[in-house]
Every structure is written in C-alpha cells, then in structure tokens.
Amino acid sequence: MITSPIFETFTLPSHGKIYDVDVNPRIKLRSMTTMDEMRRLTPSDTPYKAMSDIIEGCMETPPNIHVYNMALGDYQFLLHKLRIVTYGPEYKMFIKCKDVNCGAVSEVIADLDSLPLREWDQTIIDKALITLPRSNHEVQLKFQTARDLDIISYKNSEMKKRTKQPIDYSILYTLMSLIKKVDGRVLSELELEEFVKNLQNKDANYILNRATELNNAIGLENVIEATCPECGAKLIAPFRITSEFFGPTNN
C-alpha cells in the first residue's frame, strides 16, 4: 500500500523580490521519501547541488529559479521547512544552561518553527550598494547562493592542486562571489579576480562584513529558544544542524 505524502505551503523570506526573474514565492513542499534520503546520503563533490536537487524534487511546482541559484536565506529556509514537513518541528539538542547557579548540560526538544524569520523589505536594496573605505570604488553586492558555496570549495581545491602550495584561496573566491558590479560595471572573471587580488585588506574586510549583513537580511535567524529542564531558565542558544536534523531519534 502506497501512502500519500504530506504537503505544506510556505512563503520564501525574500518574497521573490531579489531575483532577476519573476519568482513565485509560494512554495508547496512534500515530505521526503526513502528515495530522497538515499540521494541525500550519497557522497557528492557538490553537496549543495545534491541537496538543492532534493528540495526541488520535493516541490509540487518548482519556481522560475532553481533552488541551487537561490539566495542562501531562501535555500536554508526551504531546507528547514523540508525537515519540518518530513519529521515535524521537534528537534533534540544538548544545551548548557547559562544561569550562574545551574550550568547544567541538558537534552531539550526545541521547536524549529520558533526560529525568528527575517523577510524582505525595501531597505535591503540599500545594503547592496557600498563604497569601499580605502579605494572609494563603488561596489554592488549580490546575495550568495548555494551554487557559490560549491564553486568556492571546488575552485579552492583545484587551485591548491595546481599550485601545490598550502594556501587557502577560499577568501579570493568568496569575495568574487559577492561582487555584482564595480563602479557600475560587470567585470569579466579575469578582471574581477585581478580586482579582488589587489584589494587592500581594509576594503576586502569591508566587503565581507557588508555582504554578511546583506545575506543575513533575509532568512531564518540562527538562534533557538528553549527552557532548561533543571532550573526552568529561558535559554537562547545558537542553532546547529546535527545528525538529528535528518535523522531524528525522538520520533
């Protein structure tokens, strides 16, 4: 006997407003199947691509943009909602109580639906255009995507093999992934690489900090609220994905 999947509908935190194509922000997700879990557990050199494909395959009607090309805020939101529609919002965590009179490390069941959500508003546009403090170049930032993270990892690995030097190139490719335009112009990949390589560190750090603000402007906040079972204190802890995320032991 085949059981019917569970479907739930969610609205992307970006409301589809940050893309160059029209995107319907209403996403209907079904619960994962054993086949989906088999795909998730298959080793991959592009883990974000693999997970994006699973999320996309669990959509009733995919939007006009692949999950792999969505901003990280939308991607991570869909990842959490896929987990919730599949297993429910209960998430087992170990949290240390911050109360000075307690300090107990306890197992708690947190509610994934309780993570605060940052949604699109018009002020986000202002965060994308910055002026570098040293060079005074005007840089238009872009939202980082799941595809960007796979590319950064791949290019960093390939460059290490090619140069045979123990240098971490990830900051170079991270900066390149964050820049849409420089002084109003889209640079070629070679031009962009040269531009980033010659940035003064203060300018590079400024880009990284402002891009973090931009990327964090939409999506779930990385905090979870819980209650200490020992003393009853209200706890706010950083959320971390563990084996409990897609393999809960409390079901």
C-alpha contacts under 8 A as a table, 3 or more apart, distances in Angstrom:
res1	aa1	res2	aa2	distance
5	P	30	R	5.94
5	P	31	S	5.73
5	P	32	M	7.94
6	I	30	R	5.31
6	I	31	S	5.33
6	I	85	V	6.89
6	I	86	T	7.59
7	F	28	K	6.46
7	F	29	L	5.39
7	F	30	R	4.23
7	F	31	S	6.49
7	F	85	V	7.06
8	E	28	K	5.55
8	E	29	L	5.50
8	E	30	R	6.58
8	E	85	V	6.61
9	T	26	R	6.70
9	T	27	I	5.51
9	T	28	K	4.17
9	T	29	L	6.24
10	F	26	R	5.71
10	F	27	I	5.23
10	F	28	K	6.32
10	F	29	L	7.83
10	F	81	K	7.85
11	T	15	H	6.69
11	T	25	P	5.25
11	T	26	R	4.59
11	T	27	I	6.08
12	L	15	H	5.17
12	L	16	G	6.83
12	L	25	P	5.01
12	L	26	R	6.60
12	L	27	I	7.25
12	L	74	D	5.88
12	L	77	F	7.34
12	L	78	L	7.77
13	P	16	G	7.93
13	P	73	G	7.27
13	P	74	D	6.16
13	P	77	F	7.53
13	P	117	L	7.36
13	P	118	R	6.61
13	P	119	E	4.49
13	P	120	W	6.10
13	P	218	I	5.84
13	P	219	G	5.57
14	S	17	K	5.85
14	S	18	I	6.50
14	S	25	P	7.62
14	S	73	G	7.70
14	S	74	D	6.61
14	S	119	E	5.85
14	S	120	W	4.83
14	S	218	I	6.05
14	S	219	G	7.54
15	H	18	I	7.96
15	H	24	N	7.74
15	H	25	P	5.01
15	H	119	E	7.46
15	H	120	W	6.27
16	G	19	Y	6.33
16	G	22	D	7.08
16	G	23	V	4.97
16	G	24	N	6.27
16	G	25	P	5.15
17	K	23	V	7.67
17	K	120	W	7.39
19	Y	22	D	7.08
19	Y	23	V	7.31
21	V	64	N	7.14
21	V	65	I	7.62
22	D	64	N	6.68
23	V	63	P	5.87
23	V	64	N	5.34
23	V	65	I	6.77
24	N	27	I	7.60
24	N	63	P	5.87
24	N	64	N	7.26
25	P	63	P	7.69
27	I	59	M	6.91
27	I	60	E	7.81
27	I	61	T	7.49
27	I	62	P	7.57
27	I	63	P	7.59
28	K	59	M	5.63
28	K	60	E	5.60
28	K	61	T	7.11
29	L	58	C	5.51
29	L	59	M	4.63
29	L	60	E	6.25
29	L	81	K	7.95
29	L	82	L	6.68
29	L	85	V	7.43
30	R	58	C	5.24
30	R	59	M	6.32
30	R	60	E	7.18
30	R	82	L	7.46
30	R	85	V	6.79
30	R	86	T	7.53
31	S	58	C	6.99
31	S	82	L	6.65
31	S	83	R	7.91
31	S	85	V	5.32
31	S	86	T	4.24
31	S	87	Y	7.98
32	M	35	M	7.97
32	M	36	D	5.76
32	M	37	E	7.04
32	M	58	C	6.81
32	M	82	L	7.45
32	M	86	T	5.63
33	T	36	D	5.13
33	T	37	E	6.41
34	T	37	E	5.01
34	T	38	M	6.18
35	M	38	M	5.04
35	M	39	R	6.40
36	D	39	R	5.13
36	D	40	R	6.23
36	D	54	I	6.38
37	E	40	R	4.87
37	E	41	L	6.20
38	M	41	L	5.27
38	M	42	T	6.36
39	R	42	T	5.23
39	R	50	A	7.62
39	R	54	I	7.53
40	R	50	A	6.98
40	R	51	M	6.58
40	R	54	I	7.40
43	P	47	P	7.78
44	S	47	P	5.40
44	S	50	A	7.06
45	D	154	Y	7.98
46	T	49	K	5.39
46	T	50	A	6.41
46	T	150	D	5.52
47	P	50	A	5.04
47	P	51	M	6.22
47	P	150	D	7.15
48	Y	51	M	5.17
48	Y	52	S	5.93
48	Y	68	Y	7.14
48	Y	146	A	5.64
48	Y	147	R	6.75
48	Y	149	L	7.41
48	Y	150	D	6.29
49	K	52	S	5.01
49	K	53	D	6.13
49	K	68	Y	5.95
49	K	146	A	7.23
49	K	147	R	6.69
49	K	150	D	7.46
50	A	53	D	5.27
50	A	54	I	6.49
51	M	54	I	5.06
51	M	55	I	6.26
52	S	55	I	5.12
52	S	56	E	6.07
52	S	66	H	7.80
52	S	67	V	5.32
52	S	68	Y	5.22
52	S	75	Y	7.74
52	S	146	A	7.86
53	D	56	E	5.02
53	D	57	G	6.00
53	D	67	V	7.39
53	D	68	Y	7.53
54	I	57	G	5.01
54	I	58	C	6.32
55	I	58	C	5.18
55	I	59	M	6.72
55	I	67	V	7.27
55	I	78	L	7.25
55	I	79	L	7.06
55	I	82	L	7.11
56	E	59	M	5.35
56	E	62	P	6.29
56	E	66	H	7.17
56	E	67	V	6.31
59	M	62	P	5.64
62	P	65	I	7.66
62	P	66	H	7.54
63	P	66	H	7.09
65	I	69	N	6.68
65	I	70	M	7.09
66	H	69	N	5.44
66	H	70	M	6.68
67	V	70	M	5.06
67	V	75	Y	6.29
67	V	146	A	7.91
68	Y	75	Y	7.62
68	Y	145	T	6.82
68	Y	146	A	5.31
68	Y	147	R	5.37
69	N	145	T	5.59
69	N	146	A	6.45
69	N	147	R	6.01
70	M	74	D	6.18
70	M	75	Y	6.02
70	M	145	T	5.53
70	M	146	A	6.96
71	A	74	D	5.47
71	A	75	Y	6.24
71	A	143	F	5.47
71	A	144	Q	5.57
71	A	145	T	4.54
71	A	146	A	7.12
71	A	215	N	7.62
72	L	75	Y	4.84
72	L	76	Q	5.86
72	L	143	F	7.40
72	L	144	Q	6.05
72	L	145	T	5.03
72	L	146	A	6.00
72	L	215	N	7.09
72	L	219	G	7.82
73	G	76	Q	5.43
73	G	77	F	6.11
73	G	215	N	6.71
73	G	216	N	6.98
73	G	218	I	5.38
73	G	219	G	4.07
73	G	220	L	6.89
74	D	77	F	5.03
74	D	78	L	6.22
74	D	218	I	7.49
74	D	219	G	6.03
75	Y	78	L	5.28
75	Y	79	L	6.22
75	Y	145	T	7.85
75	Y	146	A	7.11
76	Q	79	L	4.90
76	Q	80	H	6.26
76	Q	219	G	7.18
76	Q	220	L	7.50
77	F	80	H	5.29
77	F	81	K	6.25
77	F	219	G	6.00
77	F	220	L	6.23
78	L	81	K	4.97
78	L	82	L	5.94
79	L	82	L	5.20
79	L	83	R	6.41
80	H	83	R	5.15
80	H	84	I	6.27
80	H	112	L	7.64
81	K	84	I	4.91
81	K	85	V	6.08
82	L	85	V	5.29
82	L	86	T	6.09
83	R	86	T	5.14
83	R	87	Y	5.85
83	R	88	G	6.94
83	R	89	P	7.70
83	R	245	F	6.96
83	R	246	F	6.62
84	I	87	Y	5.36
84	I	88	G	4.25
84	I	89	P	4.90
84	I	112	L	7.41
84	I	113	D	7.97
85	V	88	G	5.76
85	V	89	P	7.98
87	Y	90	E	7.91
87	Y	246	F	7.92
87	Y	248	P	7.57
87	Y	251	N	7.63
89	P	110	A	7.87
89	P	111	D	5.30
89	P	112	L	4.79
89	P	113	D	5.89
90	E	109	I	5.92
90	E	110	A	5.75
90	E	111	D	5.07
90	E	112	L	6.39
91	Y	109	I	5.30
91	Y	110	A	5.02
91	Y	111	D	6.18
91	Y	112	L	6.58
91	Y	244	E	6.86
91	Y	245	F	7.04
91	Y	248	P	7.24
92	K	107	E	6.76
92	K	108	V	5.76
92	K	109	I	4.54
92	K	110	A	6.20
92	K	244	E	6.60
92	K	248	P	7.43
92	K	249	T	7.99
92	K	250	N	7.22
93	M	107	E	5.65
93	M	108	V	5.44
93	M	109	I	6.31
93	M	110	A	6.93
94	F	105	V	6.50
94	F	106	S	5.45
94	F	107	E	4.50
94	F	108	V	6.19
95	I	105	V	5.49
95	I	106	S	5.59
95	I	107	E	6.55
95	I	108	V	7.10
95	I	237	A	7.16
96	K	103	G	6.00
96	K	104	A	5.58
96	K	105	V	4.17
96	K	106	S	6.41
97	C	102	C	6.42
97	C	103	G	4.64
97	C	104	A	5.39
97	C	105	V	6.33
97	C	106	S	7.78
97	C	228	C	6.28
97	C	233	A	7.55
97	C	235	L	6.82
98	K	102	C	7.31
98	K	103	G	5.72
98	K	235	L	7.36
99	D	102	C	5.26
99	D	103	G	5.90
99	D	233	A	7.04
100	V	103	G	6.29
102	C	230	E	7.61
102	C	231	C	6.76
104	A	230	E	7.05
106	S	228	C	7.11
106	S	229	P	7.01
106	S	230	E	7.72
108	V	226	A	7.07
108	V	227	T	7.55
108	V	228	C	7.48
108	V	229	P	7.40
109	I	226	A	7.62
110	A	224	I	7.05
110	A	225	E	6.93
110	A	226	A	5.88
111	D	114	S	5.45
111	D	115	L	7.70
111	D	224	I	7.71
111	D	225	E	7.84
112	L	115	L	5.87
112	L	224	I	7.59
114	S	224	I	7.04
114	S	225	E	7.32
115	L	220	L	6.21
115	L	221	E	6.17
115	L	222	N	7.29
115	L	223	V	6.40
115	L	224	I	5.82
115	L	225	E	7.79
116	P	220	L	5.83
116	P	221	E	5.42
116	P	223	V	7.71
117	L	218	I	7.45
117	L	219	G	5.67
117	L	220	L	4.50
117	L	221	E	6.03
118	R	216	N	7.96
118	R	217	A	6.22
118	R	218	I	4.74
118	R	219	G	5.16
118	R	220	L	6.16
118	R	221	E	7.15
119	E	217	A	7.34
119	E	218	I	5.09
119	E	219	G	6.52
120	W	124	I	7.09
120	W	217	A	7.57
120	W	218	I	6.12
121	D	124	I	6.01
122	Q	125	I	6.03
123	T	126	D	5.53
123	T	127	K	7.22
124	I	127	K	5.32
124	I	128	A	7.07
124	I	214	L	7.04
124	I	217	A	6.81
125	I	128	A	5.59
125	I	129	L	7.57
126	D	129	L	6.02
127	K	130	I	7.18
127	K	210	R	7.30
127	K	213	E	7.52
127	K	214	L	5.84
128	A	140	Q	5.54
128	A	141	L	4.81
128	A	142	K	6.63
128	A	211	A	7.73
128	A	214	L	6.60
129	L	138	E	7.14
129	L	139	V	5.93
129	L	140	Q	4.56
129	L	141	L	6.24
130	I	138	E	5.82
130	I	139	V	5.40
130	I	140	Q	6.40
130	I	141	L	7.64
130	I	210	R	7.93
131	T	136	N	5.55
131	T	137	H	5.71
131	T	138	E	4.49
131	T	139	V	6.14
132	L	135	S	5.84
132	L	136	N	4.76
132	L	137	H	5.47
132	L	138	E	6.43
132	L	139	V	7.27
132	L	203	D	5.49
132	L	206	Y	7.00
132	L	207	I	7.63
133	P	136	N	5.72
133	P	202	K	7.38
133	P	203	D	6.13
133	P	206	Y	7.70
134	R	200	Q	7.38
134	R	202	K	7.02
134	R	203	D	6.12
135	S	203	D	7.32
137	H	182	V	6.80
137	H	183	D	6.07
138	E	182	V	5.83
138	E	183	D	4.80
138	E	184	G	7.38
139	V	179	I	6.83
139	V	180	K	7.48
139	V	181	K	5.77
139	V	182	V	4.66
139	V	183	D	6.11
139	V	184	G	7.57
140	Q	179	I	6.15
140	Q	180	K	5.42
140	Q	181	K	4.99
140	Q	182	V	6.42
140	Q	183	D	7.99
140	Q	184	G	7.58
141	L	178	L	5.56
141	L	179	I	4.74
141	L	180	K	5.36
141	L	181	K	7.17
141	L	211	A	6.62
142	K	177	S	7.86
142	K	178	L	5.35
142	K	179	I	5.92
142	K	180	K	5.56
142	K	211	A	7.64
143	F	178	L	6.75
143	F	211	A	7.62
143	F	214	L	6.96
143	F	215	N	5.71
144	Q	148	D	6.27
144	Q	149	L	7.91
144	Q	177	S	6.68
144	Q	178	L	6.22
144	Q	215	N	6.81
145	T	148	D	5.11
145	T	149	L	6.79
146	A	149	L	5.31
146	A	150	D	6.71
147	R	150	D	5.31
147	R	151	I	6.23
148	D	151	I	5.05
148	D	152	I	6.04
148	D	177	S	6.33
149	L	152	I	5.17
149	L	153	S	6.30
150	D	153	S	5.24
150	D	154	Y	6.13
151	I	154	Y	5.03
151	I	155	K	5.93
152	I	155	K	5.32
152	I	156	N	5.98
152	I	170	S	6.04
152	I	173	Y	5.50
152	I	174	T	6.34
153	S	156	N	5.27
153	S	157	S	6.23
153	S	170	S	7.02
154	Y	157	S	5.23
154	Y	158	E	6.15
155	K	158	E	5.04
155	K	159	M	5.95
155	K	170	S	7.88
155	K	173	Y	7.47
156	N	159	M	5.27
156	N	160	K	6.29
156	N	168	D	6.87
156	N	169	Y	5.19
156	N	170	S	5.44
156	N	173	Y	7.55
157	S	160	K	5.27
157	S	161	K	6.43
158	E	161	K	5.13
158	E	162	R	6.15
159	M	162	R	4.98
159	M	163	T	6.01
159	M	164	K	7.98
159	M	169	Y	7.31
160	K	163	T	5.39
160	K	164	K	5.42
160	K	165	Q	5.87
160	K	166	P	6.60
160	K	167	I	6.76
160	K	168	D	7.66
160	K	169	Y	7.78
161	K	164	K	5.13
161	K	165	Q	7.70
168	D	171	I	7.36
169	Y	172	L	5.45
169	Y	173	Y	6.73
170	S	173	Y	5.25
170	S	174	T	5.85
171	I	174	T	4.90
171	I	175	L	6.06
172	L	175	L	5.40
172	L	176	M	6.34
172	L	193	E	7.60
172	L	196	V	6.75
172	L	197	K	6.97
173	Y	176	M	4.95
173	Y	177	S	6.12
174	T	177	S	5.14
174	T	178	L	6.53
175	L	178	L	5.24
175	L	179	I	6.70
175	L	196	V	6.88
175	L	204	A	7.42
175	L	207	I	7.40
175	L	208	L	7.03
176	M	179	I	5.64
176	M	192	L	6.59
176	M	193	E	6.70
176	M	196	V	6.80
177	S	180	K	7.97
178	L	207	I	7.94
178	L	211	A	6.75
179	I	182	V	7.46
180	K	186	V	6.43
181	K	184	G	5.50
181	K	185	R	5.02
181	K	186	V	4.63
181	K	187	L	6.73
182	V	185	R	5.28
182	V	186	V	6.55
182	V	187	L	7.16
187	L	190	L	7.85
187	L	191	E	5.59
187	L	192	L	5.48
188	S	191	E	5.08
188	S	192	L	6.00
189	E	192	L	5.08
189	E	193	E	6.08
190	L	193	E	5.16
190	L	194	E	6.22
191	E	194	E	5.17
191	E	195	F	6.08
192	L	195	F	4.97
192	L	196	V	6.14
193	E	196	V	5.22
193	E	197	K	6.07
194	E	197	K	5.14
194	E	198	N	6.32
195	F	198	N	5.47
195	F	199	L	6.38
196	V	199	L	5.20
196	V	204	A	7.62
199	L	203	D	6.22
199	L	204	A	6.04
200	Q	203	D	5.40
200	Q	204	A	6.32
201	N	204	A	4.91
201	N	205	N	5.93
202	K	205	N	5.19
202	K	206	Y	6.09
203	D	206	Y	4.98
203	D	207	I	6.30
204	A	207	I	5.20
204	A	208	L	6.39
205	N	208	L	5.07
205	N	209	N	6.17
206	Y	209	N	5.20
206	Y	210	R	6.07
207	I	210	R	5.27
207	I	211	A	5.84
208	L	211	A	5.15
208	L	212	T	6.14
209	N	212	T	5.16
209	N	213	E	6.49
210	R	213	E	5.07
210	R	214	L	6.28
211	A	214	L	4.91
211	A	215	N	6.04
212	T	215	N	5.17
212	T	216	N	5.97
213	E	216	N	5.17
213	E	217	A	6.11
214	L	217	A	5.17
214	L	218	I	7.86
215	N	218	I	6.52
216	N	219	G	6.66
216	N	221	E	7.88
222	N	238	P	5.81
222	N	239	F	5.23
222	N	240	R	7.92
223	V	236	I	6.52
223	V	237	A	5.57
223	V	238	P	4.45
223	V	239	F	4.98
224	I	236	I	5.68
224	I	237	A	5.39
224	I	238	P	6.15
224	I	239	F	5.63
225	E	234	K	7.30
225	E	235	L	5.64
225	E	236	I	4.64
225	E	237	A	6.49
226	A	234	K	6.10
226	A	235	L	5.10
226	A	236	I	6.48
226	A	237	A	7.88
227	T	232	G	5.69
227	T	233	A	5.70
227	T	234	K	4.73
227	T	235	L	5.61
228	C	231	C	5.78
228	C	232	G	4.82
228	C	233	A	5.24
228	C	234	K	6.45
228	C	235	L	6.67
229	P	232	G	5.62
241	I	244	E	7.44
241	I	245	F	5.90
242	T	245	F	5.65
243	S	246	F	6.27
243	S	247	G	5.70
243	S	248	P	7.26
244	E	247	G	4.78
244	E	248	P	4.26
244	E	249	T	6.69
245	F	248	P	6.10
248	P	251	N	6.25
